[in-house]
Amino acid sequence: MKTRFSFLLWLMSATIMVPDALSQAGKTKKVVFVIVDGISSDSKEKIATPHLDAIAKVGGYTRAHVGGGKGTYSQTPTISAVGYNSLLTGTWVNKHNVWDNDIKDPNYNYWTLFRFLEEQYPQKRTAIFSTWLDNRTKLVGTNLPQTEQLQIDYSFDGFELDTVHFKHDKQSEYIHKIDEKVVDEAAAYIHDNGPDMSWVYLEYTDDMGHKYGDSEQFHKAIQMMDAQMGRIWKSISYREKSFNEDWLIVVTTDHGRDSKTGQGHGGQSDRERGTWIVTNAKGLNPNFKSTPGIVDIFPTVARHMDINIPKEQAFEVDGVPFTGKLSVTAPVIQKSSGKANISWKAVEKEGKVKIWLTTTNHFEKGGRDLYYLMDEVDVTNEKAEIDISKYPSGFFKIVLEGKYNSVNRWIVEK
């Protein structure tokens, strides 16, 4: 197909994220997302989790994944901070640039959920409850010039640095005590104040996995975590009953465990990549049952909170919402003889798909990319072919923009 026209994505007000039409009209939308560290899907499913089950009964439970596209440009280490940032930014490591727990150089050009909320709704209140200080200071990037000195309205973290009240012990019981303190505060603060967007992070399960692997200790830690989720869920239920609020809770984990002992992680085995999601969300779509990625939480939260993602930023988001209507999922792009053969799965059988192409990645450095509109076809075609022989860059970003969502893939030639 010939290039039809080009368009530089200047319009910051243009959006592709569709507000969640399924939320109850007139209610104030709130969200809390929770990361409980290092619980593979098979481990979670072996243990009775009645409180998570209660949440899932309202919405759903599904197996999920981390690790990006295995063997591709977006392959992502199955490491804690890497997973956290994939949730926060809706992107894999090739974009957000957090490769390990050192968090040396995050790419803040890929905004977190907190920054988008603050930009669009500065009056809304945010909160972080965390057993690891770096989540707020390095990943969210509070008080940094790169995030325009982003502020979190209420934070409850940093207790791992307090060796007086939480004396460090070899069994990591101090981490469990910190987790308990964090959950108590999160439950109480949500109950009393109802912040608009909250992140809760708990560490103890991963510590038990590292120390004991697949063991009684690890399984007991999962049971403790479930009881903790019950306290948070109780506060959310109170808010919904007592106030005119519509709450979304998403509980997930950041990575699985190795297959040999369960003590390690970081690689690309199915078990290390295998995670899960529990949510009370209504209107779950087919993506929820198709092993969604941790990056899919980002656009799901954005929909619930009516956060409009400007088009040039939305084109970078790797996630697909698991609530509401979708146009396109599961894109596959193959380059052959100067052509890009593109296929996708159509969900809602309506509207067109615009196929955009750029051969630059200026966005990575805070710039803008020149996108060419290569074709526009019916979404039900589920395939297209575009001529890229005139673009010999060896690097292509291709975006499929449908009525309800967009998806992107890169071609990175060696």
N, C-alpha and C positions, 0 to 999 in steps of 0.2 A: 504494500500500500504506500502511496505517496504521502509525504508530510502535508497535512492540511493547513496548519498554521502554528505559530509558536506563541507562547504566552509566558511572560515573566511574572511569577506569583508575587505581585506587590501587595495585593489587597489583604491586609491583615484581618479585615473583618469577615472575609469569606470563610465559610466553614463547611466541613463535611460531617461533623458529628451531629447526629440527630437526637434531640432531647428524648428522654424516655417517656413515651406517651402512655405507658402502662402504669406509671405511678399515680397514686390517688390525687386527684385534682385538689388544689388548695392547701395541701399539707406541706409543711416545711421539710425539705429533704435533708437527711443526715447520712453520714457514712462512717464506718469504722472498718479498717482492714487490719488483719492480724497475721503476723508471720510467727509460727512456732517452728523452731529450728530443727532441720535434719531428720524428718520422719518420712521414710519412703512409703509409697502407697500400700505395699503389701504389709508393712509393719502396722500402719494405722488400721488396716482391715482385720488384723488378727486380734485386736484388742477391743473390748467393749468400750464404746464412747457414747454414752447415753445423752450427754449434753450436746455434743456435735450432731448426734442423730436428731435431736429435737429441733435444731436449727435447720438441718437438711429436710426435715419433714415439711417445713414451711416452704422451702425453696428446693434445694437439691444437693446431692453429692456426686462428684465425678473424679475419676482419675485424670491427672493433668501431667504436664511435663515442664522441665527446664532444659537448658543446654543449647538452645538455638537450633539451627539446622545442622544436624549431625553431618560432618564431613564437608560442610559448605563454608562460605565466607562468614556466616553468622554463628558458627559453632562457638558455644559459650561455656566456660568452665563451670562445673557444678559445685560452686563454692559460695559460701554464705553471702558476703557483701555483694557479690556479683548478682546473685538472685534477687537480693533486696532492690538493687538499682534497676534491674529489669522490670520489676513491678512498679517502682516509682516513676520510671520514664516511659514504660511501654516499648522499650527497645532492647535489642540484644547487645552483646558486648562490643561488636564492631562499631557501634555508635556511642554508647554511653561510656566506654573506655575504663570501666572498673573491672580489672582482670583478677584481682585477688583481694584478700582482706586488708592489705596495706592501703588501699584506696589512694594511690599516689596522685593520679591526675584525672579525676572525673571530667567528662566533657559536659559542662553545664549549658551548652547550647541545646541539649536535649532536656527540656524542662521537666521537672517533677510535677506530680499532681498538686502538690502544695503550692507551687509557683503559679500554675494555671489558675487555681482557685483564688489565690491572692490577687492576681492580675485582673480577673473578671469580677470578683466579689470581695473587695477589700474589707467590707463590713463583716464578712463571715469569720467565724473563729475556728482556729486550728489547734490541735493538741498532739503531742507525741509522748507515749509512755514506753520506755525502752530500757532493756538490760544492757544496752551498749550505746555509749555516748556518741560514737562516730556516726551512728545512723542520722542523727540530727545535724551534727557539726560538719561532717564531710559529705555524706550522700545528699541530704536535703540542702546542705550548704548554707546554714543560717549565718548571717552577719558577714557574708563574703561579698566582695565587689562583683564577682562573676555572677552572682544571683541577685544583684542589686540590693544587697543587705537584707535578704528575705528574713522575715521574722515568723516564728511560731508563737501563737498567743499563750500557750501553756505547755511547758515541758516538764517531764518527770523522768530524769535519767541521770547517768553518771555514777551510780552507786557502786559499780565495779571498781571505782577508784578509791572508795572509802574502805580502807583496811582496818579502821577502828571499829565501826559498827558491823562490818561484814568481813571478819577475819578470813583470809584466804586459806582454804584447806585442800588437801589432796583429793578429797572425794567430791569436791565442787558443791558441797552443801550450801556454801555461801551464795552460789548462783541461784539455787532453788529459793533461798530466802529473798534474794533480790527479785526474782520472778514473782514471788508471792506479794511482795511490797508493791511492785509495779502493777500487778493485776488488781490488788485492793484499791490502789489509787485510781486506776482507769475506771473500775466499776463505780467507785464513789463519785468521781468527777463527771462521768457520763450521766449518772443518776441525777446529780444535782444541777449540772450546768448544760448538758447536751451540746457539746461543741459540734460544729458542722462537719468537720473532717478530722478523724483521729487515726493514728497508726499505733498499734500495740505490737511490741516485739519481745519474745521470750526465748531464752537460750538453753535452759537446763536439759531439754530432751537431746540436743546435739552433744552436750557434754557427756551424757550417759552413753550415747552411742559411741563416741570416741573412746571412752574408758572401757566399756564392757561389750560393745558390739551387740549382736542379737542376743539379748539376755533378759533375765528377770528384772534387773535394774532399769534397763531401757524401757521395758514394757510398763513398769510401774511409773516411770516418768511420763509416759503417754497418758496413763490414767490420771495422773496429777494435772497434766495439761488440760484434759477434758473437764475436770472439775473447775479449773480456772476459767475455761470458756463459759461454763454454766453461770458463773458470777457476772461476767460481762453481758451475757444474753439476758439475764434477769434484769439488769439495769436498762437494757434496750427495750425490753418488753414493758417495763414501767414507763419509760418515756413515751412509747407509742400509745399506751392506755391513758396516760395522764395529760398528754399534750397533743397538739395537732401536728404530729411529726410522722414522717415516712422514712424509716431507717433501713439502710442496706448494711449488712455485715458480710464480709468475705474473710474466711479463715483458710490459710494455705500454709505451705512449707516452702523452703528455699532450695532444697535438694534432697535426693534420696541417700542411699548408703551403698557401699560396695557389696558385691555378691558373695565374696569369700567369707568375711567375718562380720560385716556390718559396722566395722570401726572406722572405715575411711570413706572418702568421697572426693569428687573433683574430676573424675573421668567421664566417659561417655557411654558406660554400660547402661542397659535398660533400667536397672535398678537405681543407679545414681541419677538418671534423668527422670525417674518415675515419681511424681508427686501427686497431689490431690487438692481439691477445692471443695469447701463446704460453704454454702450461702443460703440466706433466706430470700434471695431475689425471686421476684415474680417474673413471668414472661421469659423463662429460659428458652433459648433458641437452639437449633441443631448444633451450633458450635460447642455448646456446653457438654454434649455427650460425645464429642469428637476429639477427646483428649486435648483440651485447650492448653495453651501455654501460660506461664506466669505473666507474660506480656499482655495477655487478654484481659487481665484485671483492670489495667489502666483505662482502656476505652469504656469498659463496663461501668466503672466508677464515674467517669466523665459523663456518660449518658444519664446516670441516676441523678447526678448533681447539676445537670443542665450546663455543663462546662462546654463552651464552644471552642474547639481547637482551630486556630487559623489554618487555612489550607496548606500553606507552605510547611507548617509544623505537622499537620495531620498526615501529610504525604510521607513523613519520616516514621510514623508510629508503626511498629511491627505487629501490634496486637489487633484482635478483632473482638468486638463486644460479644458476650455470651448471653445478653438479654436484648430483647427488641428485634426489629426487622434488620435483615441483612440482604445485601445484593450479591456480593461475591465472597467466596472463601477459597482456600486451597489452591492458590495460583502456582502454576508450574511454567517455567520459561526455559526454553532450550534454544541455543544459538547454533545455526547451521548455514553455511554458504551465504553469509551476509544477510540472513533472515533471523528474526526472533519468532519462534513458534510459541504461542501463549495459550494456555488452557486454564480454566477455572471451574468452580462449581457454582452454579446459580442457585440462590436460595429463594428469594422472592422473584417470581417470574415476571417482572415488570421493569420497564425503563431500559436505558442504554448503559453501556460501559464505555467510558472515555479512556483511551490508552495514551498515557503520557510517557515521554522519554527525555532524559537528560544525560549528558555524558560528563557532567562535573559533579563534584561534591563540595561545593563552597559552603553549604550549610554547616558542615563539620567545623568550620572555622568562624562561624557566625555570619557568613555571607548568604547570598541567594543564588539559586540555580535556575538556569534558563531551561524551561520545560517545553518540549514540542508535542503538540497534539497529533499523534500519529494515525489515529483511527477512532471511530465511534461506531459501535455495533450493538445489536440487541443482546441483552444479558443472557438470554436463553441460547445464544450461539455456543457459549461455553468454550469458544476458541477463536483465535485470530492469528494472523501472520503479518508482521510488519517488516519492511525493508530497512535494515540498519547499515547497509553497505556504505552509505555516505558518511557514516560516523565511525571512523577507524580508531576510536580512542582506547579500546580494550577495557573500558569501564562504562557500564550502562546502569542507570537507575530507571526502572520501569514501574509505573503506578497504574493500577486499574481503579478508576473512580466510578463507582456506581451510585445509584440514587440514595442508598442508605449507609454505605460505608466504602472505604477504599482499602486496597491492599498493595503492598509493594514488594518487589524482589530486585536484587542486583545481579548483574553479570560481571564477574571479576575474572579477567583473563590473565594468566601468568605471563 
